[in-house]
């Protein structure tokens, strides 16, 4: 908290106030002789003054009368002590004294305790006058403490809101920049109406964010257009490959390899096209009511068509339904199965669909080596392929990224985790929509 800017400003203003009080006290003392500690010097002066007003101790009647007048006029408790420690005259409440206190009073005017002052009586040896002041030292200390607390209260009421008003826009701008840095590119400061330097900085940030958003949109549109245009020549290549009659088995195998590469490239372009359209919000969700069992069964059959020997086990909660875009969700589930097929090393694949609260969870688990701990947070990044995946599996690192985008487009999300016993589980969370959403 000590590093927060508004606290630093507050303590800076408070330090300025303390400096002003200090300088004012020094000026009064140097030029006008008014010490800020005058309250502590007035007590011994009064004791010395009382000692001068006393008549000789040999006149007890006059001494008693003067002491009584001191009590009545000044409101102080007074006691005159002889050299042998006997009380010669007193007025007001008794004052408890000891030999050490009397010794201090005989040395000269001064404070003897809280609110008690003393001074030697002139013309005598060892006799002293002791007085309890109506405003004791503890009251003076209390006044000083109250003055300090009052200063703090005023500064808290005036200076603290001022420092907060200065730093609050900076905090808001900082939060907007942090959100933007975390990937929320729609974030803006909302401080463009300020006329000071903070407002100018906020407007510069908003303009920069707008330019970056425009550039990103242009890049996505270009990528979407290029991907769309590439599908036509790829379709022609597939037709041409199907029309070729291989003269022998060797050529047939080579054509089969070329066909697989064309299919892989076609899937990549389809993923890129779908992802960019989702980013551009140009691909509306056509939500319909789906049976989870049908969705999972179709995805399992498509996975077996690519690798018939792949063991795929499906577990679906009975009667589970959802409202979602069937084409997009099927594509996302296909990508999860394709990922498990590639990185599971031929191990069994488990597909599960179940309800958790108001959400539907779609998960795919393989029994392969799992995901390295340092890569598990990046498996959904576009085009990311870990070191362990580059050597034995094809792909471009778009399948899981697209699956997460599909889940997020439905208002959900995606997670990846290693499973005890081996393998990894990729899970999509899709919120259950209302009946009205099925008509959109």
N, C-alpha and C positions, 0 to 999 in steps of 0.2 A: 504493500500500500504506500510505503514511503516513496516509491518511484513514480507514483501516479502524478501526472502533470498538475491536476487541480489541487492536490495536497501541497505540491511544491510551491504553487502560486499562493496558496493560502498562508503557508508558513513564511513566505517571502513578504507578503503584506503585513503579517503579524510582526515580523522582524523590523519592518519599517516603523510600525507604531511604537515598538519598544525603543528603537533608536531615537524617535522624536521625543519621547518622554525623557530619555537619558540626556539628550542635548539640551532640552528645556531646563531640566534641573541643574545642569552644569552652568548654563548662562545665568540663571538666577543666583547661583552661589558666587560665581566669579564677578559679576557686575553689580549685584544688589545685595550680596551677603546673605541670601536666603538659602540655607542649606536644606536639601531634601530630607535630611535626617534631624531637622530641628525638633521634632517631637521627642526624640531621645535625649536632646540636650536641654530641653525645657525643665525636665524633672530636677536635675541637680541644681539648676539656676534657682528654682523655686525653693529648694531646701536651703540654699545659701541665703536667699532673701529672708526666709523665715528666721534663720539664725540671727540675722542682723536686727530683726524687729524685737527680739526678746530683751526684756530688762535684766539687770543682774540677778543671779540666782539667790542673792541675799535678800531679795524682796519677794517673798513667796506670794503675797497677795496680788501684787502687780503682775507677777509672772503668770499666776493662775488666770487673771482677768485677760491678759493678752492672748494666752493660749485658747481660752474660750472664744474670744473674738475671732481668732484665726479659724476655728472650727465653724463658727456661725457664718462668717463672711465668705470664706473660701470653700467651705464644704469639705475640708480635709480632716482626717483623724490625726491628732498631734500628740506627741509624748516628748517630754524633756527628761533626759537621763543624766544623772550626775556621774562623776568620775568613778565612783564605787559601784555603779550599776543600779542605783536606786532611782525610782521614778519621782522626779521633783514636781512635775505638773503634767496633766494630760486632759484631753477632751475628745469626745467621740468614742468609737469602738476601740478596745484594747488592741495593741499591736504586739504580737508575739516576737520576741527577739532572743538572740543568744550572743555569747561572747564574741564569736567570729563576726557576726553582723555589726556589733558595736565597734569592734576593731576597725572594720572597713569604714564606718562613719567617722571615726576619729581621724582617719587619714585625709579626709577631704570630702567635699560634696560629691555625691554619686548615687547610683542606683544600688539598693541593698537587696532587692528581690522584685517579684512581680508587683509593680505599682507602688513600691515602697522606696522612698529616698531619705537620705540623711546627710547631715553636715555638722561640723564641730561648732559649738557655741563660742562666739568671740569673747575674749577677756577671761576665759576659763581654761583649765587644763583637764582634758578628758571628758568634759560634759558635751553631750550631743543632743540635737533635735531630730526626731524621727517623724515622718509624715507619710500617711497613706493617701495618694492622690485620688481625686474623684474619677479621673480617666486613667486607669492603670495601663501599664505597658501591654498587657494582653489585649486590651481594647484597641490600642494603637495597632498591634499586630493584626487584630481581626479586621480593622479598617483597611490596612494595607492588603490583606488577603481578599477582602470584598472588592477593593479597587481593582485588583488583578483579575478577579473573576468577572467583574463588570466589563473590563476591557476585553476579556476573552469572549464574553457573551455578545458584546457589540460587534466584535470582529466576526464572530460566527454568524450573526444575523445579517451583516452587511458585506463583509469581505468574502466569506465562503460562497454565498450565492453568486457573487461577481466572478470568482474563480471558476465555479461550475459553469456559468454562462459562457465563459471563454473557452473552456475545454470540451463542453458537451458536443458542439459541432465537430470537433476534431475526433472525438471518440466515435461519433456516428460515421464519419468519413473513414476512419480506420476499420470499423466493422464492415463497411461496404467493400473496401479493398481486400480484406481477408476473405470475405465470401466470394468475391470475384476470383481471387487466387485459388480457392478450393474448387473452382469449376462452375460457379453460378454466373454465367456470362450475361444474364439479364439484370444483374445487380447494378443499381445506380445510387448515387449519394443522396439525391433529393435535397441538396443544399445550394442549388444554383441561384436561389433568390437572395442569398446573402451578398452584401456589398463589400465585405472586407476581404482580407487576404485568404482566409479560409474558404470563402465563397468562390474566389478565383481559382484556388486549388481544386475545389470540388467540381467546378465547371470544366477544368482541364481534364480531370479524371473521367467525367461523364463523356466528354468529347472523344477521349482516347478509347473508352469502352465502346462507343458507337462505331468508331472507325474499325476497331478490331472485329466487332460483330458483323459489320458490313463485309469486311474482307473474308471472314469465315463463311458467311452465307454464300458469297460469290464462289469460294472454293468448293463448297458442298454442291452448289448448283452445277458447277463445271464437272465435278466428279460424277454426279448423277447423270448428267447428259452424256458424258463419255461412256459410262457403264451401260447406259441404255443403247447407245449406238453400237457398242461392241457385241451385243447379243445377236444382232442380225448376221454378221459374218460367222459367228460361232455356230449358229443354227445351220448355215449353209455348209460349214465344214462337217457337221455331224451327218447331214444328209448325204454329202459326198462320200464319207467313210462307209455309210451303210450301202451305197450303190457299188462300191468297189468289190470286185470278185477276186479274192486272193488266189494266186496260182498254186501256192503250196502252204504248208503249215507254218513255215518260218515267217512268211509275209503276213499270214493271218495273226500270228502272235504280235508282230510289230504293230499291225493296225489296231489290235485290241489295246495295246499300251497307249497308242496315240488317242484312241477313243476315251480311255480312262482320264488322260490328261485334259482332253477337251471338256469332259464332264466336270472335272475338278475346277477348271477355269470358269465354266459356266456357273457352278455353285458359288465361286468367289464373287463373280460379277453380280449374281443375284443378292448375295449378302451385302455387298457395297451399295447396291441400288436401294435395297430396303433400309439400310442404316442411314443413308443420306436423306432419304425421304422422311424417315422418322425425325431426323435432326431438323429438317426444314418444316416440320409440321404439315407437310403436304400429303401425308398418307393418313386419311381418316380411319378411325377404328370402326369396323362394321361388326358390332357386337351382336351375337346370337346366343341362345341358350344351348350349351354343349353338355353332353354326357362325358364325364371324365374317362369312363371305360372305353368309349369309342375313340376318343382322342389318343389315349395311350395305346390301344390295340393297333390303330393305323400306323402310329409311329414305330411300333415294334415290327410290323410287317415290312415297312420301308427299310428299317435297319437290317432285317434278315435278307432282304433282296440284295443289299450290297455285300453282305457277308453271311451266307446261309449257315455256316458252321458256328456262328456266334451264339452262345447261350444267353438268352434274354428272358428274365423272369419279371413278370408284372404283378404288382399288388395295388389294387384300387379299392378305396372305401366304397362299400355297396351304396348305390343310389346317389353317389356324389355328382353334382352338377355345378356348372359355373356359367357366367355370362361374360363372353370374351370374343375377341376377333379370332375366328378359327384358323384362318390362313396364317396369321402372324404367330399364334401360339403353337401351331403345328410346326412351323419353321423353327421356332426356338427349341422345341422339344427334339426335333430332328438333329439340331446342332449339338444338344447335350448328348444324345446317343452316339452321334458321329465322333464326338470328343472321347467318350468312353471306349468306343470301338478302336480308335487310333492309339490311345495311351494306356489301355487296359491290357495290352499284350495278349489278346485273345482270351482273357479271363471272363468269367460270367459277369453279366451286366444286370443290375436290378433297377427297375423303374417303379416308382411309387407315387400315388396320388392320394392325398388325404386332406381332411379339413382341420384347420387349427384356428379356433375362434371364428372370425368373419372372413378368413382367408383360405385359399386353396393352395396347398404346397405340392409342387411337382418336383420330384428329385430323381436324379440318375446317379447310381453308384457303380464304380468298377472295382475290381480287385487287383489292380496293378500296383506299381511302386508308389503311387501317391504323388503329391505335389511337394517339391522342396519348400521348406519353411520360408526361405527368403523370397520365394516367387508367388506365394499364395495370395498376397495382397494385389498382385498385378495380372492375375489370369484373365480378368475382364477388360484389361486395357486393349484397345484396338491394335492389331498387328504385333502383339507381344507373344513371343514364343520362347520359353525358357531354354536354358542350355540342355536340360535333360530331354527336351522334345525335338531338338533339331536333327538328331542323328537317325531316328527310326520312324518318323511319322511325317506325312505330308500335311499340307494346310498352310494357311497364311495368318492365323491368329485372329480371325474375325468372328468365328462361330460363337464363342462365349460372349464377346462384346455385343453381338447382335441379340443374343438371348437376353442379356441384361437390359438392353434398350427396349425390347418387346415388353418385358416385365414392368419396366418403369413407365412405358407408355400406357399400361393398364393401371398405373398407380401403385405398383408393387416394387419388387427389387430382386436381387440375386445374391447368393452367398456361395462360397466354396470352402470346403474343410476336408482335412484328412480324417479317415475313419479308423478307429481302433481295430486292429486285425488286418490292416492293409487296404490300400485303395483310397479313392477320393470320392466325395459326394458333392455334386453341383445341384443347387436347389433354387427354384424359382418360386416366388411368393406373389400370387395374383389375388387382389381383393375381390370378394364376391360383389357383383354389381346388382342394381335393382332391376325390377321388371321393365321399367321404362328405358333402361339402357339397352335392352335387347332390341329395341326398335330403331336405335340410331344407325 
